[in-house]
Amino acid sequence: MTILEILKGAVGEAQDWVDKLKTRVNWPRYLWVSRVNNFLQQLSSDQINLLQDKFKNISDDYLLRDKLVEILVATEYQDEKPQFLSDNSREKTPDIFLKKSGQYIEVKNFNNSNEYKTLLEKLRKDKEMYLERSNTSVSKLKIEDEKRYELILKYAKEQIDGGVKQLSKKDGFICFVYSIDSSPFSLNTVDEISTHLERDIQKHYSQQKNKVVCKGLSQLFE
């Protein structure tokens, strides 16, 4: 079983994304495909069927990539014998169960939502409007960057809080997967924003029962 066989149930825009993947699997930046394929060989037939059901008739390419991130996260915990949980249960369940440790993982893909894209677009427009003004000193640009960062951090916390609720009283953690778009910022770099975001998230949730593990999206796709 390969990831392309898992994804073959996709339709519409999602199928278009899969078709592009088929032509690129041997590219250096798609080495993750081989890692996922090796991981899939270790899964039971029931787990393979469950994954195929997750991708069956998916038409939204963003939703497809969201589900794909769950598989990539699972590959990070192969030694823990990860098991995927059904999306069709009456109660909302976490995404992954680690059989060896007995912990659950709820995956939150920070970037993959219409709400986040709308927020980014708003922040970009705010930046452009501000830069059109005549008085844009470095100190003022820093203040504006900080305001935009706080809005992104607020959105990240909302996503993680949703994951905490989904874990409920279960023993487990949130895997917060993200990548940074620096286009709304005037001065801050991707590395600076990433460092601040991880630091602030870890600080905010340090007293929570369910810890938050931050993973850069690019790390998963290596």
Sequence and secondary structure as in RCSB ss.txt:
>XXXX:A:sequence
MTILEILKGAVGEAQDWVDKLKTRVNWPRYLWVSRVNNFLQQLSSDQINLLQDKFKNISDDYLLRDKLVEILVAT
EYQDEKPQFLSDNSREKTPDIFLKKSGQYIEVKNFNNSNEYKTLLEKLRKDKEMYLERSNTSVSKLKIEDEKRYE
LILKYAKEQIDGGVKQLSKKDGFICFVYSIDSSPFSLNTVDEISTHLERDIQKHYSQQKNKVVCKGLSQLFE
>XXXX:A:secstr
  HHHHGGG  HHHHHHHHHHHTTTTSGGGTHHHHHHHHHTTS HHHHHHHHHHHTT   HHHHHHHHHHHHHHH
TTGGG EEE  S SSS   SEEETTTTEEEEEEETT SHHHHHHHHHHHHHHHHHHTSS   HHHHHHHHHHHHH
HHHHHHHHHHHHHHHHHTTSSEEEEEEE    TT SS  HHHHHHHHHHHHHHHTTTSSS EEEEEHHHHT 
